[in-house]
Amino acid sequence: GYAIVVVQLPDGASLARTDAVIEKASKIIKGIPGVRNAIAFAGFNGATFTNASNSGVVFVPFQPFAERIKNGQTANSIIGQVYG
């Protein structure tokens, strides 16, 4: 499984600011048990599939289910940790 995290900063936010937020989010997400990786794009709105300097998206693939479930790492529990 996987999750998609959409990041939206205020209108007019620079791409550099958005990139900093995306990088920080990716680092936190990668540290969550059950997450395999975090693939991030600053400047891309994952909800509308358009480019915008104040938007970003992080694709979050999970570890295989058979590995995660041993530790109770369901998709919902991982997503809950992402959104804190």
Secondary structure, DSSP 8 states (H G I E B T S, - for coil): -EEEEEEE--TT--HHHHHHHHHHHHHHHHTSTTB---EEEEEEETTTTEEEEEEEEEEEEB--HHHHGGGT--HHHHHHHH--
